[in-house]
Amino acid sequence: MAIRLHRIVSFKKVPKGYFAVYVGENQKRFVIPVSFLSRPLFQDLLGMSQEEFGYSHPTGGLTIPCNEDIFLDVTSRLN
């Protein structure tokens, strides 16, 4: 999945069924499937985001406060 996410990241427009998140210090943009929202591992990342930013995200999109390697590891387990 990590390779697939890397390919998806370059989309300027978010395809139907996906959403954009920003991850890491450099706020790298990833476009991921909406289906991840219902997965407990991804919900843990959302909880981290809520604790860090509340509901105000500096980029205007959902920001996940972890490094890119952790994000890719977690999302690779969601398949």
C-alpha positions as CSV (number, residue, x, y, z in Angstrom):
1,M,0.0,0.0,0.0
2,A,2.8,2.4,0.7
3,I,3.8,2.4,-3.0
4,R,0.2,3.0,-4.0
5,L,-0.1,5.9,-1.6
6,H,3.1,7.4,-3.0
7,R,1.6,7.4,-6.5
8,I,-1.7,8.9,-5.3
9,V,0.1,11.7,-3.5
10,S,0.7,13.7,-6.7
11,F,-2.9,14.2,-7.6
12,K,-3.9,17.8,-7.4
13,K,-7.6,17.0,-7.5
14,V,-8.9,14.4,-5.0
15,P,-10.5,11.5,-6.8
16,K,-14.0,10.4,-5.7
17,G,-13.8,8.1,-2.7
18,Y,-10.6,9.6,-1.4
19,F,-9.5,12.5,0.8
20,A,-6.3,14.5,1.4
21,V,-4.3,14.5,4.7
22,Y,-1.1,16.3,5.5
23,V,1.5,14.4,7.4
24,G,4.9,15.2,9.1
25,E,7.0,18.2,9.7
26,N,7.0,19.1,6.0
27,Q,3.2,18.6,5.7
28,K,3.5,16.1,2.9
29,R,0.1,15.6,1.2
30,F,-1.4,12.1,0.9
31,V,-4.6,11.2,-0.8
32,I,-6.1,8.1,0.9
33,P,-9.4,6.1,0.6
34,V,-12.4,7.3,2.6
35,S,-12.8,3.7,3.8
36,F,-9.8,4.2,6.1
37,L,-12.0,6.5,8.3
38,S,-13.8,3.4,9.7
39,R,-10.7,1.5,10.6
40,P,-9.5,1.5,14.3
41,L,-5.8,2.1,13.4
42,F,-6.7,5.2,11.3
43,Q,-9.1,6.4,14.0
44,D,-6.1,6.4,16.4
45,L,-4.3,8.8,14.0
46,L,-7.4,10.9,13.9
47,G,-7.4,11.0,17.7
48,M,-3.8,12.2,17.7
49,S,-4.8,14.9,15.3
50,Q,-7.8,16.0,17.4
51,E,-5.5,16.2,20.5
52,E,-2.9,18.2,18.7
53,F,-5.0,20.6,16.6
54,G,-8.6,20.3,17.9
55,Y,-10.8,21.0,14.9
56,S,-8.6,23.8,13.5
57,H,-6.0,22.6,11.1
58,P,-3.3,25.0,9.9
59,T,-3.3,23.7,6.3
60,G,-7.0,23.9,5.9
61,G,-7.0,20.1,5.5
62,L,-6.8,17.3,7.9
63,T,-3.3,17.3,9.5
64,I,-1.9,14.1,11.1
65,P,0.8,14.8,13.7
66,C,3.2,11.9,13.1
67,N,6.2,11.3,10.9
68,E,5.7,10.0,7.3
69,D,7.2,6.6,8.1
70,I,4.7,5.9,10.9
71,F,1.9,7.1,8.7
72,L,2.9,4.8,5.8
73,D,3.4,1.9,8.2
74,V,-0.1,2.4,9.7
75,T,-1.8,2.9,6.3
76,S,0.0,-0.1,4.8
77,R,-1.8,-2.3,7.5
78,L,-5.2,-1.1,6.5
79,N,-5.5,-3.3,3.4
